[in-house]
Amino acid sequence: MAEKDAVIGKQANEPLTINGIKARRAKAGKLVAGTAAYSDSDMFKAPQAFDKPKARRWDHLLSQESIAREACVLKQAAKHLKKPGLISLGGGLPSASNFPIDSLSMRVAAPPSFTGDETLEAHMGKYDVLRNENGGVYDLSIAMNYGQSIGSAQLLRWVTEHTELVHRGLPYADWRCALTIGSTGALEQALRMFCDRARGDAVLTEEYSFSTALETAAPLGIKVFGVRMDEQGLLPESMDEILSTWDEKARGARKPTVLYTVPSGQNPTGATQGVQRRKDIYDVCQKHDIFILEDEPYYFLQMQPYTGANAPDVPPPATIEEFLGGLIPSLLSIDVDGRVMRMDSFSKVVVPGSRVGWITASEQVVERYIRHAECCSQGPSGLSQILMYKLVDETWGHEGYLQWLMHLRLEYTRRRNTILAACEKYLPRDIVSWVPPAAGMFLWLKVDHTQHPQATKKSILEIEEDIFKSCIDKGVLAIRGSWFRAERDVAPRELFFRTTFAAASEDDMARAIERFGAAIRESFAGSG
């Protein structure tokens, strides 16, 4: 239950820039948001956002489970706490005096260089808001207590501002954000909101898709169908053909109404949809009335163009504006209907263990999401929220966070170039091929199974298994591509392995690729 709604002054009409956000904050005054205070993105959005048309409604696509969810009655009772002089005996909020943690502090890398030599410190005490210490906006008495399922007002403000900065204003007025427990949890809730086992609902995704997403859909009774891909990922013409010729009886499912896609650095293929590809996919979704779940954990891991092992590097973005301007426009940014729920996460760009992310969607969709979260997760951990707030808002600010993303861009570019150099050195190019990834952390290796000496006697899965076991014996783990097939009951047409350049050292990456190459050569020994 909320003590009262969050309080902040009216947002001024300022440019959607870092300086514009600073000016808006200065004019709005201090954010006051106590324990479990309710807030929403409309409190923090730029005024010009409200001049646009509203999103479409999606009642016809929502599941019966989602439609049946009602607001939590205990949280609804909180509105009475605004009455002056009211003494509450209603809420089950423990007293902060009984919380055993009095203070926390952390030392973090300092922008813009983020080297280990220069750090910044962030501190948080139990009663900072009461005492106006350590920023006086968010403290442990608030973070360690129950909160709203939409997330804390403090971090929600930052997320809302970040969304406007990156996507340069969305095409419709009533968009909102809500904090999540990460994209996997957000996906599970979204699937339950839009898909219904009893209706025989189905989802479209890339023919090779994030295995955990597939494993999330399966127990919900949702059938998943794969769309053909090329080096830019999902093919809109393949998607259009599937939907235009859909046969419910033959497919054993209703015509899909949901697309799940990872547009940037797709897991597992590493493919990145170009701007025209994204527009074409959106057009197909409009044609067939498909709701889009845009999962973008790798969006900010868009790397420098790959120029080759000995070619000069392309100069990186010199400014934040240049960095933001160079990002491929998101599906969210071209969404005129409100048919996109975008899932963002700190997992791939800060720390996975925070289990904090956020969704952006229309007011109707976010409201349904919150109704689900109220009776499920109740939102992300308060401790995680205050740690992330202290990092990205009070310590780094928007400028420092974007500089961190620019820093990561170069780190991942270097790592990608290292694994590509190793592939060029150690892999048999007549058997193994690849497309240098433009984003993400995965390199998708295609193995030409037709050249295998046992190609006419063994299936692709059997050859894949033999190579996989040989890799393990030689001391390298490369993930079997078949594990990512959207349609497991359909025999694969090609043979792939997924590798990652996210964690191993440069020397270990080279050794691993050398071992993978040895396993390939051994398996293909005797082939013409």
CORZINOR-V572304 format. One record per backbone hydrogen bond with DSSP energy under -0.5 kcal/mol. NH is the residue of the N-H (numbers start at 1). CO is the residue of the C=O. E is the energy in kcal/mol with one decimal. If there is no record, write none. Layout:
NH|CO|E ; NH|CO|E
//
This chain:
3|35|-1.5 ; 6|38|-3.1 ; 7|32|-3.1 ; 9|28|-1.8 ; 14|12|-1.4 ; 17|15|-2.2 ; 21|17|-2.4 ; 22|18|-2.2 ; 23|19|-2.2 ; 24|20|-2.2 ; 25|21|-2.6 ; 26|22|-2.3 ; 27|23|-2.2 ; 28|24|-2.2 ; 29|25|-1.6 ; 32|7|-2.8 ; 33|31|-0.6 ; 37|34|-1.8 ; 43|40|-1.7 ; 44|41|-1.9 ; 45|41|-1.5 ; 49|46|-1.9 ; 50|47|-1.6 ; 51|48|-1.2 ; 52|49|-0.9 ; 56|337|-2.9 ; 61|58|-1.7 ; 62|58|-1.4 ; 63|193|-3.5 ; 67|63|-2.4 ; 68|64|-2.1 ; 69|65|-0.8 ; 69|66|-0.8 ; 76|72|-1.9 ; 77|73|-1.6 ; 78|75|-1.0 ; 79|76|-1.4 ; 80|77|-1.6 ; 81|78|-1.9 ; 82|79|-1.2 ; 83|80|-1.6 ; 86|83|-1.8 ; 88|86|-0.6 ; 89|87|-0.5 ; 93|91|-0.5 ; 94|92|-0.6 ; 98|95|-1.9 ; 99|96|-1.9 ; 102|100|-0.6 ; 104|124|-2.7 ; 106|122|-2.3 ; 108|120|-3.1 ; 110|115|-0.5 ; 110|118|-1.7 ; 114|110|-2.6 ; 118|115|-0.9 ; 120|108|-2.9 ; 122|106|-2.6 ; 124|104|-2.6 ; 126|102|-1.6 ; 128|125|-0.7 ; 131|127|-2.2 ; 132|128|-1.0 ; 133|128|-2.2 ; 136|133|-2.3 ; 140|125|-2.5 ; 141|126|-1.6 ; 142|139|-0.6 ; 143|139|-2.5 ; 144|140|-2.6 ; 145|142|-1.0 ; 151|148|-1.5 ; 156|152|-2.4 ; 157|153|-2.1 ; 158|154|-1.2 ; 159|155|-2.5 ; 160|156|-2.6 ; 161|157|-2.4 ; 162|158|-2.8 ; 163|159|-2.3 ; 164|160|-1.8 ; 165|161|-2.4 ; 166|162|-2.6 ; 167|163|-2.3 ; 168|164|-1.0 ; 169|164|-0.5 ; 173|53|-2.5 ; 175|173|-1.1 ; 176|361|-2.9 ; 178|359|-1.7 ; 179|150|-2.7 ; 180|357|-2.5 ; 186|182|-2.0 ; 187|183|-2.5 ; 188|184|-2.1 ; 189|185|-1.9 ; 190|186|-2.4 ; 191|187|-2.8 ; 192|188|-1.8 ; 193|189|-1.6 ; 194|190|-1.9 ; 195|191|-2.1 ; 199|196|-0.6 ; 200|196|-0.7 ; 200|197|-1.2 ; 201|196|-1.9 ; 203|223|-2.6 ; 204|258|-2.6 ; 205|225|-1.9 ; 207|227|-2.3 ; 209|484|-3.1 ; 213|210|-0.6 ; 214|210|-1.8 ; 215|211|-2.3 ; 216|212|-1.4 ; 217|213|-1.9 ; 218|214|-2.0 ; 219|215|-0.7 ; 220|217|-0.9 ; 221|218|-1.9 ; 222|217|-1.7 ; 223|201|-1.4 ; 223|221|-0.5 ; 225|203|-2.6 ; 227|205|-2.2 ; 230|233|-1.9 ; 233|230|-2.2 ; 235|228|-2.4 ; 236|234|-0.6 ; 239|235|-2.0 ; 240|236|-2.7 ; 241|237|-2.1 ; 242|238|-2.3 ; 243|239|-2.2 ; 244|240|-2.7 ; 245|241|-1.7 ; 246|243|-1.0 ; 248|246|-0.5 ; 251|247|-2.8 ; 252|248|-2.1 ; 253|248|-1.0 ; 254|200|-2.8 ; 257|202|-1.0 ; 258|202|-0.7 ; 259|291|-2.8 ; 260|204|-3.0 ; 261|259|-0.6 ; 261|293|-2.3 ; 263|261|-0.6 ; 265|263|-0.5 ; 266|271|-3.0 ; 268|266|-0.7 ; 270|266|-4.5 ; 272|231|-0.7 ; 273|263|-2.9 ; 278|274|-2.3 ; 279|275|-1.9 ; 280|276|-2.5 ; 281|277|-2.4 ; 282|278|-2.3 ; 283|279|-2.2 ; 284|280|-1.9 ; 285|281|-2.1 ; 286|282|-2.3 ; 287|283|-2.4 ; 288|284|-2.0 ; 289|285|-0.5 ; 289|286|-0.8 ; 290|285|-2.7 ; 291|257|-3.1 ; 292|339|-3.3 ; 293|259|-3.4 ; 294|292|-0.8 ; 294|341|-2.1 ; 295|261|-2.6 ; 295|293|-0.9 ; 296|294|-0.7 ; 296|343|-2.3 ; 299|296|-0.8 ; 301|298|-2.0 ; 302|299|-0.5 ; 303|438|-2.7 ; 307|305|-0.6 ; 323|319|-2.2 ; 324|320|-3.0 ; 325|321|-2.4 ; 326|322|-1.2 ; 327|323|-0.5 ; 327|324|-1.0 ; 334|330|-0.6 ; 334|331|-0.9 ; 335|332|-1.1 ; 336|334|-1.2 ; 341|292|-2.7 ; 342|340|-0.6 ; 342|360|-2.5 ; 343|294|-3.1 ; 344|342|-0.6 ; 344|358|-3.1 ; 346|356|-1.9 ; 350|346|-2.6 ; 351|346|-0.7 ; 354|351|-1.1 ; 355|352|-1.5 ; 357|180|-1.6 ; 358|344|-2.0 ; 359|178|-2.6 ; 360|342|-1.9 ; 361|176|-2.1 ; 363|174|-2.3 ; 366|362|-2.8 ; 367|363|-2.4 ; 368|364|-2.0 ; 369|365|-2.2 ; 370|366|-2.5 ; 371|367|-2.0 ; 372|368|-1.6 ; 373|369|-2.5 ; 374|370|-2.6 ; 375|371|-0.7 ; 375|372|-0.8 ; 376|373|-1.4 ; 378|373|-3.1 ; 385|381|-2.2 ; 386|382|-2.4 ; 387|383|-2.1 ; 388|384|-2.4 ; 389|385|-2.6 ; 390|386|-2.7 ; 391|387|-1.7 ; 392|388|-3.0 ; 393|389|-2.2 ; 394|389|-1.5 ; 395|390|-1.6 ; 396|391|-2.8 ; 400|396|-1.5 ; 401|397|-2.4 ; 402|398|-2.3 ; 403|399|-2.0 ; 404|400|-2.0 ; 405|401|-2.0 ; 406|402|-2.0 ; 407|403|-2.1 ; 408|404|-2.6 ; 409|405|-2.1 ; 410|406|-1.4 ; 411|407|-1.9 ; 412|408|-3.0 ; 413|409|-1.9 ; 414|410|-2.3 ; 415|411|-2.0 ; 416|412|-2.9 ; 417|413|-2.4 ; 418|414|-1.7 ; 419|415|-2.1 ; 420|416|-2.3 ; 421|417|-2.1 ; 422|418|-1.9 ; 423|419|-2.2 ; 424|420|-2.4 ; 425|421|-1.4 ; 426|422|-2.8 ; 427|423|-2.1 ; 429|427|-0.8 ; 431|428|-2.0 ; 432|428|-2.9 ; 433|446|-2.3 ; 438|270|-0.6 ; 439|270|-0.6 ; 440|298|-0.5 ; 440|301|-1.0 ; 443|499|-2.9 ; 444|269|-0.6 ; 445|443|-0.6 ; 445|497|-3.0 ; 446|433|-2.8 ; 446|444|-0.6 ; 447|445|-0.5 ; 447|495|-2.6 ; 448|431|-2.8 ; 448|446|-0.5 ; 449|447|-1.5 ; 451|448|-1.4 ; 452|449|-1.7 ; 455|452|-2.1 ; 457|454|-1.3 ; 458|454|-3.2 ; 463|459|-2.3 ; 464|460|-2.8 ; 465|461|-2.3 ; 466|462|-2.2 ; 467|463|-2.3 ; 468|464|-2.7 ; 469|465|-2.6 ; 470|466|-2.0 ; 471|467|-2.5 ; 472|468|-2.1 ; 473|469|-2.3 ; 474|470|-1.8 ; 475|471|-0.6 ; 475|472|-1.1 ; 476|471|-2.3 ; 478|476|-0.6 ; 479|498|-2.0 ; 481|496|-2.4 ; 483|480|-1.2 ; 484|481|-1.9 ; 485|482|-1.4 ; 486|207|-2.7 ; 488|486|-0.7 ; 490|487|-1.6 ; 495|447|-0.6 ; 497|445|-2.1 ; 498|479|-2.9 ; 499|443|-2.5 ; 499|497|-0.5 ; 501|441|-1.5 ; 509|505|-2.7 ; 510|506|-1.9 ; 511|507|-2.2 ; 512|508|-2.7 ; 513|509|-2.4 ; 514|510|-2.1 ; 515|511|-2.2 ; 516|512|-2.4 ; 517|513|-2.8 ; 518|514|-1.9 ; 519|515|-2.0 ; 520|516|-2.2 ; 521|517|-2.6 ; 522|518|-2.3 ; 523|519|-2.1 ; 524|520|-2.4 ; 525|522|-0.7 ; 527|524|-2.5
//
